[in-house]
Amino acid sequence: MIKFPQELDSDEELHQVEDEVDDILAAHHNALKEAIKALEVKVGIDLSAVETSLDYIIKQLAVKSDPPTGYHKVYGLYAKKTGDKYHPVIEVETEPEGG
């Protein structure tokens, strides 16, 4: 059983196998499959409606932003934790139009 996205998975969840030493079991394949599915859910799909997906969060930031005209360079994208919830934060460097 995988731990992601609540925790990072280790070799215990995503089985470490070695050539000519281990047999590959269905559990090994299934653990990788579940890990990939968890990543897909977290990243999201285009126009995702899942509020915890990165696609949704980035889309909402773009929709809600009203930047000044000119050049904009994103130099920081992170989440700030308040209580048990995370809130996305984007740090932007702006150069006025014509500058």
Buried (B, 14 or more C-beta within 10 A) or exposed (E): EBBBEEEEBEEEBBBEEEEEEEEEEEEBEEBBEBBEEBEEBBEBEEEBEBEEBBBBBBBEBEEEEEEEEEEEEEEEBEEEEEEEEEEEEBEBEEEEEEE
